[in-house]
Amino acid sequence: MGPLIRPLRGIANGLGLAWWAKVETKGPDVTYWFGPFLAQDVLEKELETFLVDLSSEGPGSINHSLLRCRRVEPLTISADGLADG
């Protein structure tokens, strides 16, 4: 990753132009936000690894959608509304 990528991702996120994946699991019921990314194709490539890792934790189901938006903490939210780190 180049030294300018992180600041550019921060700017894109602040403007609502960054790409995010909203990943929702059932059993346990958790929403994960994965991003920000400058390009949708890069997000799709990186998301594969994230989904494989998440699958190894044994959730009942995993669904995801790709969104172009602005997102702030928390990036992990359980069904009871509690945020993780």
N, C-alpha and C positions, 0 to 999 in steps of 0.2 A: 504494500500500500504506500503510495507516494505521500510526502509530507503535507501536501495540500488537500488530500482527500477528506480528512477528518473535519477541517474547518468548512470545506465546501458542503459536506453532508449536513453540518450544523446549520449553515445558512439555508440550504434547501429545505430542511425540516422546519426552520423558523418561518419560511415563506409558504409552507404547505405544499411544497413541490417534491418532497422526498417520497420514495417508495417504501412501504411497510407491508409486512405480512401479518395478518391477524389470524392466529392459530388457536382453535378452540378444541379442547378435549372434553370427553365425557368419561366419568369413572376413573379418575376424579374430574370434577367440573372446574376447569381452569382456562383462562384466556391468556395467551402469550402474545406480546407484540415483538416482532423481529425486524429490526432495521435500525436506523434509516439507511437507504441506498439511493444513489444518484440515478441508477438505471434499472429498469424492470428486469432486464435479462440477467444482470448481476445478482439481483435479489433471488430470482428463480434458481440460479445455479447454487447459491449459498443456502437457500432454503432446503434443498434436498438433504444436505448433511444435518441440518437442524431437525428435520422431520424424522430421519433415521435415528438420531440420538433420542428424540422424544419417544419414538415407538418402542425403544428398548426399555423404557420405564413402564410399559404395559398398560397404557390407558385403554378404555373400552373402545373409543373411536377418536379420530383426529380429523378435523375439517379446517381448511384454511381459505383465506381470500387475500388478494393483493389489492392494496389501496394506495392512492397517492394522497397524502394528508400530512398534517402536523401532529406530532405525538410527543407527549412528555411522560415523565414517571407517573405512576408505576407502570412497568412493562410486563408484570406478571400479576394477575388478579384471580383470586379463587372465587368460587361461587358465592361464598359468604361475604364477598366484598373486601376481604383482606388482601393487602398487597404484600408480595415477597420482594425483598431486597432489590 
